[in-house]
Amino acid sequence: MERNRNKVEVNEDMIKDIMAGDIPVFGKGKQTKSVADRTTSDPAEPDTKTKAEPVPGEKTPSRPKKRKDESNDYRALYLSPGNVTHRQQTYISQANYQFLKRFLPIVAPEVSISRYVDNILSLHLEQYKEEIDRIYNNEITNPLYDN
């Protein structure tokens, strides 16, 4: 006796990427623009809001407001999608993981937690390369034990 079954198409590559952490589990149904599309789709829009002049006696914010291009720089540097190749396991704190689990699906659904952390670490190592080399070389020339 043959039953009527619906055939379901399974994207095995997508399932592998989800299991590997390259694709977030939630937020896949949304149409998202790639980072390149987002950064090039709004080229230097003129600011339509007029800034109110400060009223004497009112406190002005001590922090300068971030410009829109700084936000786009952050997106281009840290929220770029891609795969992390030749992966190794590492651990982060529960608080950081929970934050990233809430932050990334909203801001960059196409970016996995592992990709985001890898982007941050890569840029950190590049930025502090000379200081890291200096510390490393200093430790090599200062052995732990005197012979």
N, C-alpha and C positions, 0 to 999 in steps of 0.2 A: 504494500500500500504506500503510495507516494504522497507526501504532504506538500502543500504549496508553501514555499519559503521565498522570502524576498532575498535577493542577493545584495549584499552590502559591499560597497567598494571601500577598501581599506588602504590608506596611504601609509605604507610601512615606513618609508623614509621619515615622514612627519612624526610617527610614533617613536621612532628611534631618536629623533632630535628632541622630542619632549622628554623622553627618559634620560637623555644625556644632559638635559638642562639648557639646551640651546634655544628652545621655544618655550615661552611661559605656558602653563597649563590653561590659564584662563585668559580671556580677551582675544581669542583667535577668530571669533566670528566678526569682529569689527574690521572695517576697512581702514587701514592705516597707511599713511604716507611714509615713505622712507625718510631717513634723516636728511638726505641730500635734497629731496623734494621739499621738505619743510623749510630748509634754510634758504633755498633759492626761490620759493614761491612768493615770499614777501620781501622783495628787494627794497630796502630802505624806504619804507612807507613814511610819508610825512606825518608828524605827530599832530593829530587833529584836535587834541585836548589843549586848552590854554591853561597855563599855570597861574594859579591865584597868587597875587602878591602877598607877602607875609604881613600880618597885622601886627603893629607894635605891641609888645607885651606878651605875644603868643610864643610858645616854644617852637622852634623849628627842629625837625628831626636831625639828630647828630650824625646819623648814617646817611651817606649819599645813596640815592636810589639807583638801582642797577638799570643799566640801559638794555634795550631789547637785543642789541648785537652781542652783549655779554652772555645773554641767555642762549643765543644761537651758537656762540663759541662753546659753551658748556655742552650743548646738545651734540655739536660736531665732535668734540673731544671725547666725551664720556658715554654718550648714548648712541653710539654708532653700532648698528647691528652687524652680526657676523658670527662665525664659528670660532670656538677656542679649540685649536688643534693640539695634539699631543698633550692631553690634559693630565693633570695630577690633582689628587684630592687634597683639600685643605679645609680648615674650619674657621668659621667666624662666630662671633657672639650671637646668642639668641636674639638680643635686642636689635643688632644690626640686620640680621636675617629678616626679622619681622618687619622692620622698616622698609627694607628693599622689596619684600614680598607685597607690601601695600603700595609703594612708590612706583616701581617699574611698570606694572600693568596699566597704570593711569597715564604716566608721562611718556613711556616708550614701550608699548606692548610687544614690539618685535625684538626687544633686547632681553636676553636671559640674565639672571643674577650672576652667573659665572662670567659672562662676557663683560658686564658692567664692572665687576670687581677686577677683572683682568685689565680693562681699559684704565682704571684708576691706578692700579699697581704699575702698569707699563709707563704711564706718564710720570708717576712719582719717581720711579727709578731713573728715567731719562732726566728729569729736572734736577735730581740730586746726585747725578752720576759722579761728578768730580769729588764731592764730599764723601760719597760711599767708597770710592776708590782710595781716597786718602785714609779713611778709617781702616779699611781692609789692609792696605799696605803697612800702616802703622802697627797693626796687630801681628802681621807676618814678621816684621823686624823685631818685635818684642816677644820672644818666646815665653811660654808659660813658666818653664822651669829653667833655672840657671844651671849649666853643666859644669 
